[in-house]
């Protein structure tokens, strides 16, 4: 299989491994060890979640998981065949491996002989006889099960009869890992001109089978020239030769954040399958952990976009940090970093501009969707390529910009803009794509460049909805000014720099006259200086790299910012309270807001998000009408005792009150917000008064964990059919109301350690969508009694109870529980005690 096909195959599956096993035999031994080892090896596993086993058949989600798994590991234990679900799993697995040759079945014969599995003898024979009595000897189900057992017994796998299980686990994990093709890191989009460069760089790494040298390759060159793309492609090509590999992206950007280098050290350890026991606490501890845990492991490490020596010193400081044969690849714009004294031998590779042929091909792929110009566009394409100066980023941006021009005349007109640019640098070339945007798209671009790079797309679209954010983000993506990775917005740092430079040029020597402020010292200067605020400012982000205290806040600074839409304050405290806040705000994101109240005249009618964790707000008055407010977060507030009336916040979708330890009451209005999707008040240890009645038709998440004083579960006054997950562990709730039957969409209910819970209504057990109920530690629960499978009920219990099997426990339902035999049978495998 070619490397390209190998990587394409790896990206086709959701899971690396589907683990099929009978929990009673193996959950506490071999399977537990396997799960832990798979996780440490970075293998993504789908394993036996009983919430998907309902009734006689596996749920569609279970079948889907098998279809989306690269390898199915089947632990064939002594009683495996006694389980209908295990046999259904096996039949589906064997069906998939026949239909899709890329899927693999890997059996583990756990204290069983393959011939007994093949011929259904001993425990396997006994189990099949029992199944035949129920389903009929000639039924299609029995035939499929027998055929699957015979087929799996003939496959090459692993045998466990003697020896330490942990040793077998290590061997199994290595066998399985060797069968999993690596997932492609490089997205393969427009890899023009990379093949030759990959081979050139690879030759410098001097990879040999029995190599015991640790060496480093430094790839350097201009920003936007393709260093990261080369490193990604090289990483994909060679990482299978190493025991572990890690690609640390955006080192420069991430290391400048609070505890940035420590977080990078943790990521490095995690992706090398080495878990740190806790937060490192210091970079020196991180260095020790890396040396201690990776010192004998052959690893591949890529450090992308390094700009300071301290980054190398804390992430790859010496040849003794990693095992023999390890390779470290660095990308940087600063060749000087690679020339300095470093304990590891450093070889260098200069990333130069694309030649004319490759430049034209990359441009055409973005402009025409093909590798050569359209007929009639040859000359203008060559001219356009000349403006990019061989820089891949610029070629993509120019090509994407011209792709929207539908005529040769429109191209000629656009090229005049590029012709006016002096040959001094790439920033002006990139800016042409910005200049042709409509004003709303320009506003969205600048807001993302200044404030929202790396944020979720839905979050940004909501805040910037006044600028038609959804359609304009699509426009920015089409012009290669922005990309969306797994739902998050990202842009090349050169493009971000270009956007921020556009803002800086609005008033080069006076930050108070600019539309957006993001550099923390500029913001502090503006906020602490009298007469420095202005109505030019539309957005402020204040996030110093180190926690800053007692910063002076001028009383009247905000009063002059009448157009301020975005205010983000993190990692800083002020010496005084704000006397004024602009009413034009749409986003107020202020950690540790310093006042017990908002300023008297503060009424931001267009506010969308109030994110105020760790604030001192007391919230003593009802909320005014806010027609657009969708998110409120007051978590970790030690001052709030009552959550007031929110009936006028009609569009609220998310309310977070977690860890408000002095909160005692939540207003009844919160129980009737028709758009509320997420309600969380976990850790509110004094919460006693929660809405007595509730109808939240949009609710999908309800979390009230560790509300130890909460005694009442709300009456559900009408049907709620949205998929709903409820977590209410460690409460004082005594019973669930019969109206819980209105929770038609309920998927899971977790009430573990609610020690006073003593009654569950029969309506709970007839809900159509329930997948899991958790009641472990509910010692007063009269409806259920649990004991071991080998201790049958006595005569009195037999006459007063109904018996249910769930996992390795038997559950008794008292006859006075109100459940019919049909209820019990239908719900038999939905209740989970863990």
Residue pairs with C-beta under 8 A, 6 or more apart in sequence:
1 9
3 236
3 237
6 181
6 182
7 181
7 182
7 183
7 184
7 236
8 184
9 70
9 102
9 181
10 70
10 180
10 181
10 182
10 183
10 184
11 183
11 184
12 102
13 68
13 69
13 70
14 44
14 46
14 65
14 68
14 69
15 44
15 45
15 46
15 65
15 68
15 69
15 70
16 38
16 43
16 44
16 45
16 69
16 70
16 71
16 176
16 180
17 38
17 43
17 44
17 45
17 46
17 69
17 70
17 71
17 72
17 73
17 176
17 180
18 45
18 46
18 47
18 65
18 66
18 69
18 71
18 72
18 73
18 93
19 31
19 34
19 35
19 45
19 46
19 47
19 48
19 72
19 73
19 75
20 48
20 72
20 73
20 74
20 75
20 86
20 89
20 90
20 93
21 27
21 31
21 47
21 48
21 74
21 75
21 77
21 80
21 86
22 75
22 77
22 79
22 80
22 82
22 83
22 86
23 31
23 48
23 50
23 807
23 808
24 79
24 807
24 808
25 75
25 77
25 78
25 79
25 80
25 110
26 75
26 77
26 110
29 165
30 75
30 108
30 110
30 160
30 165
30 168
30 169
31 47
31 75
33 165
33 166
33 169
34 73
34 75
34 169
34 172
34 173
35 45
35 47
37 169
37 170
37 172
37 173
38 45
38 173
38 176
39 45
40 273
40 274
40 275
41 173
41 177
41 273
42 244
42 271
42 273
43 173
43 176
43 177
43 180
46 65
46 69
50 772
50 806
50 807
50 829
50 832
51 748
51 771
51 772
51 830
51 832
52 58
52 59
52 61
52 62
52 65
52 771
53 59
53 62
53 85
53 829
54 771
54 829
54 830
55 826
55 828
55 829
56 84
57 88
58 85
58 88
58 89
58 92
59 771
62 89
63 92
66 72
66 89
66 92
66 93
66 96
67 96
69 103
70 102
70 103
70 104
70 179
70 180
70 181
71 103
71 104
71 105
71 106
71 176
71 179
71 180
72 93
72 96
72 97
72 103
72 104
72 105
72 106
73 106
73 108
73 172
73 176
74 89
74 90
74 93
74 105
74 106
74 107
74 108
74 152
74 157
75 108
75 110
76 107
76 108
76 109
76 110
76 112
76 117
76 152
77 110
77 111
77 112
78 110
78 111
78 112
78 123
79 123
79 127
80 86
80 112
80 124
81 87
81 117
81 120
81 123
81 124
81 127
81 128
81 145
81 149
82 123
82 127
82 130
84 131
87 131
87 145
87 148
87 149
90 145
90 148
90 149
90 152
91 144
91 145
91 148
93 105
93 148
93 152
94 105
94 147
94 148
94 151
94 152
96 103
97 103
97 104
97 105
104 179
105 152
105 155
106 155
106 157
106 158
106 175
106 176
106 179
107 114
107 152
107 153
107 155
107 157
107 158
108 157
108 158
108 159
108 160
108 172
109 117
109 157
109 158
109 159
109 160
110 160
111 160
111 161
112 123
112 124
114 153
114 154
114 159
115 121
115 153
116 122
116 123
116 124
116 125
117 124
117 149
117 150
117 152
117 153
118 149
118 150
118 153
118 154
119 125
119 150
120 128
120 146
120 149
120 150
124 149
128 142
128 145
128 146
131 141
131 142
131 145
132 142
135 141
135 142
136 142
158 168
158 171
158 172
158 175
160 168
182 236
182 239
182 240
184 236
185 232
185 235
185 236
185 247
186 229
186 232
186 233
186 235
186 236
187 232
190 362
190 365
190 366
190 392
190 396
191 229
191 233
192 354
192 358
192 361
192 362
192 365
192 392
193 226
193 354
193 355
193 358
193 361
193 362
194 226
194 229
194 230
194 233
197 230
197 351
198 230
198 233
198 234
198 237
200 349
201 217
201 219
201 230
201 234
201 349
202 234
202 237
202 238
204 217
204 347
204 349
205 215
205 217
205 238
205 327
205 329
205 347
206 215
207 238
207 241
207 327
211 324
211 325
212 324
212 325
213 324
213 325
213 345
214 319
214 322
214 323
214 324
214 325
214 326
214 327
214 328
214 344
214 345
215 327
215 328
215 344
215 345
215 346
215 347
216 316
216 327
216 328
216 329
216 330
216 342
216 344
216 345
216 346
216 347
217 327
217 328
217 329
217 330
217 346
217 347
217 348
217 349
218 329
218 330
218 331
218 332
218 335
218 337
218 338
218 346
218 347
218 348
218 349
219 227
219 230
219 231
219 329
219 330
219 331
219 332
219 348
219 349
219 351
220 227
220 331
220 332
220 333
220 334
220 335
220 338
220 348
220 349
220 350
220 351
221 227
221 333
221 350
221 351
221 352
222 333
222 351
222 353
222 391
222 426
223 333
223 393
223 492
223 493
223 494
224 391
224 392
224 393
224 394
224 426
224 492
224 494
225 351
225 352
225 353
225 391
225 392
225 393
226 351
226 354
226 392
226 393
227 304
227 305
227 331
227 332
227 351
228 249
228 304
228 305
228 331
229 392
230 331
230 351
231 247
231 302
231 304
231 329
231 331
232 247
234 329
235 245
235 247
235 300
235 302
235 329
238 300
238 327
239 245
239 300
241 300
242 298
242 299
242 300
242 325
242 326
242 327
243 297
243 298
243 299
243 323
244 271
244 272
244 273
244 274
244 294
244 297
244 298
244 299
244 300
245 271
245 272
245 299
245 300
245 301
246 267
246 268
246 271
246 272
246 299
246 300
246 301
246 302
247 271
247 302
247 304
248 254
248 264
248 267
248 268
248 301
248 302
248 303
248 304
248 315
249 304
249 305
250 304
250 305
251 264
251 303
251 304
251 305
251 306
251 307
251 311
251 315
252 305
252 306
252 307
252 308
252 311
253 305
253 493
254 260
254 263
254 264
255 261
255 264
255 308
255 310
255 311
256 545
257 263
257 545
258 545
258 546
258 547
258 571
261 283
261 286
261 310
261 311
261 314
261 315
262 279
262 280
262 281
262 282
262 283
262 286
264 314
264 315
265 280
265 283
265 286
265 287
265 289
265 290
265 314
265 315
266 276
266 279
266 280
266 286
268 290
268 301
268 315
269 275
269 276
269 286
269 289
269 290
269 293
269 294
270 276
272 293
272 294
272 297
272 299
274 289
274 293
274 294
276 289
280 286
280 289
283 314
286 314
287 314
287 317
287 321
290 315
290 321
291 318
291 320
291 321
294 321
294 322
294 323
295 320
295 321
295 322
295 323
296 323
297 322
297 323
297 326
298 322
298 323
298 324
298 325
298 326
299 322
299 323
299 326
299 327
300 326
300 327
300 329
301 315
301 316
301 322
301 326
301 327
301 328
301 329
302 328
302 329
302 330
302 331
303 311
303 312
303 315
303 316
303 328
303 329
303 330
303 331
304 331
305 331
305 332
305 333
305 493
306 312
306 330
306 331
306 332
306 334
306 337
307 332
307 333
307 334
307 337
308 337
309 337
309 340
312 330
312 337
312 342
316 322
316 328
316 330
316 344
317 343
318 343
318 344
319 343
319 344
319 345
322 328
328 344
330 337
330 338
332 338
335 348
335 350
338 346
338 348
352 390
353 359
353 389
353 390
353 391
354 362
354 390
354 391
354 392
354 395
355 390
356 385
359 385
359 388
359 390
359 395
360 372
360 373
360 381
360 382
360 385
361 371
361 372
362 392
362 395
362 396
362 399
363 381
363 384
363 385
363 388
363 395
363 398
363 399
364 370
364 371
364 372
364 373
364 381
364 399
365 371
365 399
366 395
366 396
366 398
366 399
366 400
366 403
366 480
367 373
367 381
367 384
367 398
367 399
367 400
367 402
367 403
368 374
368 377
368 403
369 403
373 381
376 408
377 408
377 411
380 408
380 411
380 412
380 415
383 415
384 398
384 399
384 402
384 411
384 415
384 418
385 395
387 394
387 398
387 415
387 418
387 419
387 421
387 429
388 394
388 395
388 398
388 429
389 423
389 426
389 429
391 426
393 426
393 430
393 492
393 494
393 495
394 426
394 429
394 430
396 480
397 429
397 430
397 433
397 479
397 480
397 481
397 495
398 418
398 429
398 432
398 433
399 480
400 433
400 478
400 479
400 480
401 414
401 432
401 433
401 436
401 479
401 480
402 411
402 414
403 478
404 478
404 479
405 411
405 413
405 414
414 432
414 436
417 432
417 435
417 436
418 429
418 432
421 428
421 429
421 432
422 428
426 494
427 494
427 497
427 498
427 501
430 494
430 495
430 498
431 498
431 502
433 479
433 480
433 481
434 442
434 445
434 481
434 498
434 499
434 502
437 445
437 472
437 475
437 476
437 479
438 472
440 467
440 468
440 472
441 467
441 472
441 475
441 476
443 464
443 467
444 464
444 467
444 469
444 472
444 473
444 476
445 472
445 476
445 481
445 482
445 499
446 499
446 502
446 503
446 515
446 516
447 460
447 464
447 467
447 516
447 539
447 566
448 460
448 473
448 476
448 482
448 489
448 491
448 499
449 491
449 495
449 496
449 498
449 499
449 500
449 503
450 499
450 500
450 503
450 516
450 518
450 539
450 541
451 516
451 518
451 539
451 541
451 566
451 568
452 459
452 460
452 463
452 489
453 489
453 490
453 491
453 496
454 488
454 489
454 490
455 488
455 489
456 487
456 488
456 489
457 473
457 484
457 487
457 488
457 489
458 487
460 469
460 473
460 489
461 469
461 470
461 473
462 469
462 608
462 609
462 630
463 469
463 566
463 586
463 587
463 608
463 609
465 608
466 586
466 606
473 482
473 484
473 489
476 482
477 483
477 484
481 491
481 495
482 489
482 490
482 491
482 495
483 489
483 490
483 491
484 490
491 499
500 518
503 514
503 515
503 516
504 514
506 513
506 514
506 515
506 536
507 513
507 514
507 536
511 517
511 519
511 522
511 523
511 525
511 526
512 526
512 532
512 533
512 534
512 536
512 537
513 534
513 536
514 536
514 537
515 536
515 537
515 538
515 539
516 537
516 538
516 539
516 540
517 523
517 526
517 537
517 539
517 540
517 541
518 540
518 541
520 542
520 543
520 544
520 545
520 548
520 572
523 540
523 541
523 542
524 542
524 544
524 548
524 551
525 532
526 532
526 533
526 537
526 540
526 557
527 533
527 542
527 551
527 553
527 554
527 557
528 551
528 552
528 553
528 554
528 557
529 554
529 557
530 554
530 556
530 557
531 560
532 554
532 557
533 554
533 556
533 557
533 558
533 559
533 560
533 561
534 560
534 561
535 560
535 561
535 562
535 563
536 563
537 561
537 563
537 564
538 563
538 564
538 565
538 566
539 564
539 565
539 566
539 567
540 564
540 566
540 567
540 568
540 569
541 566
541 568
542 568
542 569
542 570
542 572
543 568
543 569
543 570
543 571
543 572
544 571
544 572
546 571
547 571
547 572
548 571
548 572
548 573
549 572
549 573
550 573
550 574
550 575
551 572
551 573
551 574
551 575
552 574
552 575
552 576
553 574
553 575
553 576
553 577
553 578
555 576
555 579
555 580
556 579
556 580
558 564
558 578
558 579
558 580
558 581
558 582
559 579
559 580
561 582
562 582
562 584
563 582
563 584
564 582
564 584
564 585
565 584
565 585
565 586
565 587
566 585
566 586
566 587
567 581
567 582
567 585
567 587
567 588
567 589
567 590
568 587
568 589
568 590
569 589
569 590
569 591
569 593
570 589
570 591
571 591
573 592
573 594
574 594
576 594
577 594
577 595
578 594
578 595
578 599
579 599
580 599
580 601
580 602
581 588
581 598
581 599
581 602
581 604
582 604
583 601
583 602
583 603
583 604
583 605
584 604
584 606
585 604
585 606
585 607
586 604
586 606
586 607
586 608
586 609
586 628
587 607
587 608
587 609
587 611
588 604
588 607
588 609
588 610
588 611
588 612
589 609
589 611
589 612
590 611
590 612
590 615
591 612
591 613
591 614
591 615
592 613
592 614
592 615
592 616
593 612
593 615
593 616
593 617
594 615
594 616
595 616
595 617
596 616
596 617
596 618
596 639
597 617
597 618
597 620
598 617
603 624
604 626
605 625
605 626
605 627
605 628
606 628
607 626
607 628
607 629
608 628
608 629
608 630
608 631
609 629
609 630
609 631
610 629
610 631
610 632
610 633
610 634
611 631
611 633
612 633
612 634
612 637
613 633
613 634
613 635
613 636
613 637
614 635
614 636
614 637
615 634
615 637
615 639
616 637
616 638
616 639
617 634
617 637
617 639
617 640
618 639
618 640
618 641
619 634
619 637
619 640
619 642
619 643
619 644
620 642
620 644
621 644
622 644
622 645
622 646
622 647
622 648
623 644
623 645
623 646
623 648
623 649
624 648
625 648
625 649
626 648
626 649
626 651
627 650
627 651
628 651
629 649
629 651
629 652
630 651
630 652
630 653
630 654
630 675
631 652
631 653
631 654
632 646
632 649
632 652
632 654
632 655
632 656
633 654
633 655
633 656
634 640
634 643
634 656
634 657
634 660
635 656
635 657
635 658
635 659
635 660
636 658
636 659
636 660
637 657
637 660
637 663
638 660
638 661
638 662
639 662
640 657
640 660
640 662
640 663
641 662
641 663
641 664
641 665
642 663
642 664
642 665
642 666
642 667
643 657
643 663
643 665
643 666
643 667
643 670
644 667
645 667
645 669
646 652
646 655
646 667
646 669
646 670
646 673
647 669
647 672
647 673
649 673
650 673
650 674
650 675
651 675
652 673
652 675
652 676
653 675
653 676
653 677
653 678
653 698
654 676
654 677
654 678
655 670
655 676
655 678
655 679
655 680
656 678
656 680
656 681
657 663
657 666
657 680
657 681
657 684
658 680
658 681
658 682
658 683
658 684
658 703
659 682
659 683
659 684
660 681
660 683
660 684
661 683
661 684
661 685
661 686
662 686
663 681
663 684
663 686
663 687
664 686
664 687
664 688
664 689
665 687
665 688
665 689
666 681
666 687
666 689
666 690
666 691
667 691
668 691
668 692
668 693
669 691
670 676
670 679
670 691
671 691
671 692
671 693
671 694
671 695
671 696
671 714
672 691
672 693
672 694
672 695
672 696
673 696
674 695
674 696
674 697
674 698
675 698
676 696
676 698
676 699
677 698
677 699
677 700
677 701
678 699
678 700
678 701
679 696
679 699
679 701
679 702
679 703
680 701
680 702
680 703
680 704
681 687
681 690
681 703
681 704
681 707
682 703
682 704
682 705
682 706
682 707
682 727
683 705
683 706
683 707
684 704
684 706
684 707
685 706
685 707
685 708
685 709
686 709
687 704
687 707
687 709
687 710
688 709
688 710
688 711
690 704
690 707
690 710
690 712
690 714
691 714
692 712
692 714
692 715
693 714
693 715
693 717
694 714
694 715
694 716
694 717
695 716
695 717
695 718
695 720
696 720
697 718
697 720
697 721
697 722
698 722
699 720
699 722
699 724
700 722
700 723
700 724
700 725
701 724
701 725
702 724
702 725
702 726
702 727
702 728
703 726
703 727
703 728
704 710
704 727
704 728
704 731
705 727
705 728
705 729
705 730
705 731
706 729
706 730
706 731
707 728
707 730
707 731
708 730
708 731
708 732
709 732
710 728
710 731
710 732
710 733
711 731
711 732
711 733
711 734
711 756
712 733
713 728
713 733
713 735
713 736
713 737
713 740
714 737
715 737
715 739
716 737
716 739
716 740
716 741
716 742
716 743
717 739
717 742
718 742
719 742
719 744
720 742
720 743
720 744
720 745
721 744
721 745
722 745
723 745
723 747
723 769
724 743
724 745
724 746
724 747
725 747
725 748
726 746
726 748
726 749
726 750
727 750
728 749
728 750
728 751
728 754
729 750
729 751
729 752
729 753
729 754
729 774
730 752
730 753
730 754
731 751
731 754
732 754
732 755
732 756
733 751
733 754
733 756
733 757
734 756
734 757
734 758
734 759
734 780
735 757
735 758
735 759
735 760
735 761
736 757
736 759
736 760
736 761
736 764
737 761
738 761
738 763
739 763
740 746
740 761
740 763
740 764
740 767
741 761
741 763
741 764
741 766
741 767
743 767
744 767
744 768
744 769
745 769
746 767
746 769
746 770
747 769
747 770
747 771
747 772
748 770
748 771
748 772
748 773
748 774
749 764
749 770
749 772
749 773
749 774
750 772
750 773
750 774
751 757
751 774
751 775
751 778
752 774
752 775
752 776
752 777
752 778
752 834
753 776
753 777
753 778
754 775
754 777
754 778
755 777
755 778
755 779
755 780
756 780
757 775
757 778
757 780
757 781
758 780
758 781
758 782
759 781
759 782
759 783
760 781
760 783
760 784
760 817
761 818
762 817
762 818
762 819
762 820
762 823
764 770
764 773
765 819
765 823
765 824
765 826
765 827
765 830
766 823
766 826
766 827
770 827
770 830
771 830
772 830
772 832
773 830
773 831
773 832
774 832
774 833
774 834
775 781
775 784
775 831
775 833
776 833
776 834
778 784
782 814
782 817
783 813
783 814
783 817
784 811
784 812
784 813
784 831
785 797
785 801
785 811
785 812
785 814
786 809
786 810
786 811
786 812
786 833
787 809
787 810
787 812
788 808
788 809
788 810
789 805
789 808
789 809
789 810
793 801
793 803
793 812
797 812
800 814
800 815
801 812
801 813
801 814
801 815
802 812
802 813
802 814
802 815
802 817
802 819
802 821
802 824
803 810
803 811
803 812
803 813
804 810
804 811
804 812
804 813
804 824
804 828
804 831
805 811
805 828
806 828
806 829
806 831
806 832
806 833
807 832
807 833
809 833
811 831
811 833
813 819
813 824
